[in-house]
Amino acid sequence: MLLVSAALFMLVEVGSGDITVKILGVFSTPEQRDSYRRQLGLDASPQQRYVDWLVGSDLRAQSAVGHDLVAVSSEATGETEWWADTPSGLLRWVVEDGVLYELQRQADGSSVQVESSADVWQTDELGNETFWGVDTNNNAVRWVQGSGETVYVLTKAGLREEAGDGPVQYIPLKKGMLRGDPGESLQTGRPVALTLLPRLRNTAVLAAAAFAIIMPLALFFGIVAGINEGKFIDRFISITSLGATATPEFVTGIFLILILGIWLKVVPAVAIFTSADAIFEDPSLLVLPVLTLTAVELGYVARMTRASMVEVMDAPYIRTATIKGMPKMRIVMRHALRNALLAPITIIMLHVNWLVGGVVVVEVIFGFPGLGKYIYDAAIFGDFNAVEAAAMITVIIAVATRLLGDLAYTFLNPRIRYS
């Protein structure tokens, strides 16, 4: 898992080139990109950024600031705010017109701004007066007195220039992926964990609904086709399954929109998700995405089940039971079914990963607010914090489902036991 996380990090943050160009655009100036790069902490080495992403940057920032750093939940937004825990209380700092002010956090969550004393500035080896503190954007920052540093801040309206004594060095504060805080989303400005979890929940609901439909139907159709090898029903199920599997998800989705949404008008043709909880307020929004996933996936599992059932039905012990006059249904249910499920169980576990990680196309088509759409939007914007966190979630799900698949073998195959 550690190697996968390192490979993922290098692929997203190093292999994708200059992220600031993707976010700010090709017409941004080198000064603007350099300022934004420092704000994101991208001026640090890849090795240091990987450690910060994995285990957090707060300990490194504490040594620079000289005080313990604590994460406090905001009374107004409920989001995390970072403060320096000093003998004077919880503090943050701002520089206005060349003057350093400290923000003192009050018991009710508000803050009081007072001018900092002059002795907080320290002289570095170059003779500059510098100060490390925590700014209002959850960064540990270093100011240099009289530097005249211009900062370009990215807003929804574009870049805003803030002339003056801006910070010259940034350490974005986060607890790290292992502690559930992969950082802030560059697209929304909110913690990734807060925006990712509702999307993961929605994808889990979508995948679970599709899985609950796919697996019983696929196993049923596969078993029926397998025990009727060569007959019309076998040919019909096989051809239909092959056609459904070969059709791309976006074609199936558009076809279902035309049939069910526009012609028959049994479900909304255009789904508008007003919030992350929209699917719970109006479950009909799930119908088309679930049917699209079901149509694409059902055929593949059914064909694998059929192939496994055909192989088992040709086994010598099945022929022996048939010769003895045992009823066919009893042979299937008592002797063939359990062994026939050994192969499909692997496919089922692998396709749980597909349902979670491969729903990107389906979620984008229907605008479904799930994990796949989240990854897509983050990748288009260049939001590397969100992409890395979401991708690691899919890796964890993949490993967990493979483990469940291995454990399922102990139930289906009595020759395998884990001690």
C-alpha positions, 0 to 999 in steps of 0.5 A, spaced: 500 500 500 505 504 501 508 503 494 502 504 491 501 511 495 508 513 493 507 511 485 500 515 485 503 521 488 509 521 483 504 520 478 499 526 480 504 531 482 510 530 478 508 526 472 503 531 470 507 537 469 506 544 472 500 544 476 499 551 476 499 552 469 493 547 468 490 551 474 491 558 472 492 557 464 497 558 459 496 566 459 498 567 467 505 570 468 511 566 471 510 571 477 503 569 478 505 562 477 511 562 482 506 566 487 501 560 487 506 555 487 509 557 493 502 558 496 501 550 495 507 548 498 510 546 491 516 549 492 518 544 497 522 537 494 517 531 492 520 527 497 518 532 503 511 533 499 510 526 499 511 525 507 507 531 508 501 528 504 502 522 508 503 523 515 501 531 515 505 537 515 503 540 522 510 537 526 514 540 520 511 547 521 511 547 529 519 547 529 518 553 524 513 557 528 516 555 535 509 553 538 505 547 538 499 548 532 492 545 534 486 544 529 480 547 532 473 546 529 470 553 527 464 555 530 461 558 524 463 553 518 464 547 522 471 546 518 478 546 521 482 552 523 489 552 525 492 556 530 498 557 534 498 555 541 502 560 545 502 562 552 498 568 550 493 563 547 491 561 540 494 566 535 494 567 528 497 573 524 496 577 519 500 583 516 497 589 514 500 595 511 507 592 513 505 592 520 504 585 523 498 583 527 496 577 531 489 575 532 487 572 539 482 567 539 476 568 544 472 563 548 466 564 543 470 562 537 471 570 535 478 573 534 481 580 537 486 583 532 492 587 536 498 589 534 504 584 535 510 587 539 516 588 535 521 583 538 517 577 535 521 579 529 528 575 528 534 576 524 536 571 519 543 569 517 542 574 511 540 580 516 533 580 514 528 581 519 523 574 519 517 571 522 514 565 522 506 564 524 500 561 522 496 565 517 488 566 516 488 561 510 491 555 514 498 555 512 504 556 516 508 562 513 514 566 513 514 573 513 520 578 511 520 585 514 520 590 508 520 585 502 515 588 498 512 581 496 506 581 492 502 575 492 497 573 487 491 569 490 486 565 486 479 567 487 472 564 483 473 571 479 480 570 477 487 572 480 487 577 485 493 581 486 495 583 493 501 588 493 505 589 500 509 585 505 506 578 503 509 571 505 515 569 502 514 561 504 508 557 505 507 550 509 500 548 507 497 545 514 494 538 514 494 532 518 496 527 512 492 522 509 493 517 514 490 521 519 484 523 515 486 530 512 489 530 505 489 537 505 484 542 502 481 542 495 484 547 490 477 547 487 472 549 493 477 551 498 474 546 503 477 540 506 478 534 502 475 530 507 468 534 508 467 534 500 469 527 499 465 523 504 458 525 501 461 523 494 463 516 497 457 515 500 453 516 494 457 512 490 456 506 495 449 507 494 449 507 487 454 501 487 450 497 492 443 498 488 446 496 482 450 490 485 444 488 489 440 487 482 446 485 478 448 479 482 442 475 483 440 476 476 447 474 473 447 468 477 440 466 475 441 467 468 448 464 468 445 458 471 439 457 467 443 458 461 449 453 463 444 447 465 440 448 458 447 448 454 445 448 447 438 450 447 434 456 445 434 459 452 442 458 452 443 462 446 438 467 447 441 469 454 448 468 451 447 473 445 443 478 449 449 478 455 454 479 449 451 485 446 450 488 453 457 487 455 460 490 448 456 496 449 459 502 452 457 505 458 455 512 455 451 508 449 447 504 454 446 510 458 444 515 452 439 509 450 436 508 456 435 516 457 431 516 450 427 510 452 425 511 459 426 518 460 424 521 453 419 516 450 416 513 456 417 518 461 417 514 466 423 517 469 426 524 469 430 524 463 434 530 466 436 529 473 438 535 477 442 534 483 441 540 487 445 537 493 449 531 495 443 529 499 439 529 492 438 522 491 435 521 498 430 526 497 428 523 490 430 516 489 428 516 482 434 520 480 438 513 482 434 509 476 437 511 470 444 510 473 443 504 476 440 501 470 446 503 466 451 499 470 446 493 471 446 493 463 453 493 462 455 489 468 450 483 468 452 480 462 459 479 463 458 475 470 452 471 467 457 469 461 462 467 467 457 463 471 454 460 465 461 457 463 463 455 470 456 451 470 457 448 464 464 445 466 461 443 472 455 439 469 460 435 465 464 433 471 464 425 472 460 426 479 455 430 476 454 424 471 454 419 476 448 422 480 444 423 473 445 415 472 443 414 479 436 417 477 437 423 482 432 429 480 436 434 476 434 440 480 437 436 486 443 435 482 444 442 481 442 445 487 446 440 492 452 438 488 453 443 482 451 450 484 456 451 490 462 448 485 460 452 479 460 459 484 468 458 485 470 462 478 464 467 478 466 469 485 472 472 483 469 476 477 464 478 482 469 481 487 473 484 481 467 487 479 466 491 485 472 495 484 469 496 477 462 498 480 466 503 485 472 506 480 469 505 473 463 509 474 466 515 472 463 515 465 456 513 468 456 519 473 459 524 468 453 522 463 448 523 469 451 528 473 451 524 479 454 527 485 459 521 486 466 519 487 467 518 479 464 525 478 468 527 484 475 524 481 473 527 474 472 534 476 478 534 480 482 532 475 480 537 470 481 542 474 488 540 477 486 539 484 491 534 486 489 534 493 482 531 491 485 526 486 490 523 490 485 522 496 479 519 492 484 515 488 487 512 494 480 511 497 479 506 490 485 503 492 483 501 499 476 499 496 480 494 491 484 491 496 478 490 501 474 487 496 480 482 494 481 480 501 473 479 501 474 474 495 479 470 498 475 469 504 469 467 501 473 461 498 473 458 505 466 458 505 465 455 497 471 451 497 472 446 503 479 444 501 481 451 503 482 453 510 485 459 513 489 458 520 
